[in-house]
Every structure is written in C-alpha cells, then in structure tokens.
Amino acid sequence: MLKKLLMSLAVLGVASFAQDPNLHIYLAYGQSNMSGQGSVTDADRQTNPRFLVLRAGNHSNQKVGEFYPAAPPMGHSQSKMGIVDFFGRKMIKELPDSITVAVANVAIGGQSIDLFDKEKNAAYVQNAKNKNDTWWIQYLNEYGGDVHKRIVEMGKIAKQKGVIKGFLFHQGEADYQMKDWPQRVKKVYDQFIEELELDPEKTPILIGELAPTGDLGWRNDAVKEAADLIPNGHLISAQGCPALKEASYTLHFTRDGYQTFGERYAEKMLEILKSQEPVPDTSKKDSVATDSSKTDTSKVVPSDSTDRDSTAQDSTNAIRYMPRMTSVETTSPKLYYNSREQTLFVRFKKNGREHRYRVSGREK
C-alpha cells in the first residue's frame, strides 16, 4: 500500500518540480541603454556556465527560446556590453554556486514605451513605417515583429524551466516629452504580470535612472515617479556612472558606466532576494525538541541541516532551497523536495515517530 502511495506522489511530485528552482531568470526590456552600447573585449566573450542568455532574438546561429552561455550580444544582433551583461556577472559572483542566472533581453534603441504596450504597439510600428522611420525594424524583426509578444513568450519558457525573479527595465529617453510616461511604464509592467500570471509581490521591477550627466538627466524625477508608482518598483541610481559624449548627443553610458550601473541593479536584486528568505519558525522547532515523548527526535532531520549545503559560508544560501517542513503534525504523508539532493521525499508520522522515504520506497 505504501509503495502505491509513493508512486502516486512521485507522479505528482515530478510535475510539481519539473522546473529548476535554482534557475533564476530575469526579463529585461527597454531601449538602447538596455540593449547595451559599451565596447566589447575578448574577455567579455569568455562564458560561465552559471550565467545564461535565454535567446530572445533571431541571430548568432542560436535558436530563439533556448538557453546559451551568456556573451554579447545579449539582445538584438547589434547589442554590445550593457546593463544585463554586468548584472549577470555580479549576480553569479555573489550567489551560491548552486544557482544559475539567466536573462532574456528584448530592447531596441530610440523607441517609446508604447512599443512594449500590447494595446499600442501595432499602431506604433505602423506609424513609424508611415513616416519612413524604419532603421530599427530589422531589430524588431529579430524579435518576431512584436516585442511585447516576444517578452511574454520568453516569460512562459522561463516559468517552465526555472523561476522568474524580476524585470530589468531602462527606457525613457525617447519619451522625454511624455508627462504620463510613469503611468505608461506601470501599465506595461501590469500587463506582463497579468499575462504571465505572476505574483507582483514576488516579482520586482528594477528601473534605472537616465545618465545624470547626459542630455536627459533632468528627467530622473519622472524615472523615480515610475518606480514609486509600482508597489514593487525599485529605483536604480545612475549617479557617478559616466556618460559617453557622442557627435549628436550624450545619452549612453561608457563601458565603465555600464559596469557600475549593471552591478547596482544586481546589488538591489540581491538585497530583494535576501528580504524574501523565509523566516525560521522557531516555535515549531522548539516544540519538536521539547516534546520527546511524542516524537523520536533521532529520526527528525535537524532544521539547520536538512536543505543546507555543508560548504556554504554566507546567509544568502537560504534562497537556493525549497521551503522545508520543520515538523509533521499529522499522520498524513507529506511530499517535499530536497534541492541539494535533487530528490523527492515523503514524510509521515507513524506510532509517534517521523519517517522519511525517497519516492523509490527506500527509507533514507
């Protein structure tokens, strides 16, 4: 009977944990500073298996919707080094080795937030074609002709393969005359949250300032307003990030500016991940330890070791594991997944003693 129960739970368990909880995926979008304008070095092309690109553009002989080792171009075919490149490198440097970070980047220079609005993008593209403003259409085509749709497609793949941890956003130069730009930014974010069925309380959006020393640095009040308007919006400062003086404008960051800026995005995200760590339930742990007449504590895995990597050194390791049961309150079998061992288990209590079984039926 137990064997049949374990087999049934195993089927359910595999379906529940088919995605990898240690694959953290970020959806990035915006205009040229998000696609990346920084110079590329040979070192930038060296990859790390823990930093991936979820390919959103049709180029580089790579298949859209597949994961590849991250290297520029991360967005469309002419993208260079930018925010997401340095964001990902900083994230894997600070996170535990068990966590892989991936970014899907959908960004096109010079374009309004309306290009990302599912209700306005078709008219926006048609209006650009009518005005013969078509230099960027080649990049739009790399994204399948619809950047909003492509972001949703990447989001659905991300949910199947891993966990969407947030959005990375940088845009606004093209909309410097829009007084309602903050509201439009929130509208697009809300659309993505709804279509991807995400929990907004667990899905932040990181919004970066425009280059303070650039032509549109004065617009950063609007950038702050956009971040404040979204309950889980977070402003990323660009202070001290140098801008590149170009022939006709000063809008893009220098390579060093991108590095500082991208690492600030990462630092904020690491702070958010830290805040999302579950608070240990010490009351249940204490009750298990003191009520030895009802529970054989020699069978209970200690609360500080069940899902912890013995080589881990810092507190951020807690984010790599699935929440665990601190005690079993009833005799009903409980299903849980041990991320470190990549194994599905069943817990239940019988005759006052707690048992843990692999789905194979052998007691652990």
PyMOL commands that set and color helices and strands:
alter all, ss='L'
color gray80, all
select helices_A, chain A and resi 2-16+32-35+42-45+83-94+113-116+121-130+137-142+147-161+173-175+181-195+200-202+217-229+255-275+282-290+297-299+315-320
alter helices_A, ss='H'
color red, helices_A
select strands_A, chain A and resi 23-30+51-54+67-69+100-107+163-170+205-208+233-236+334-338+343-350+353-358
alter strands_A, ss='S'
color yellow, strands_A
deselect
rebuild
show_as cartoon
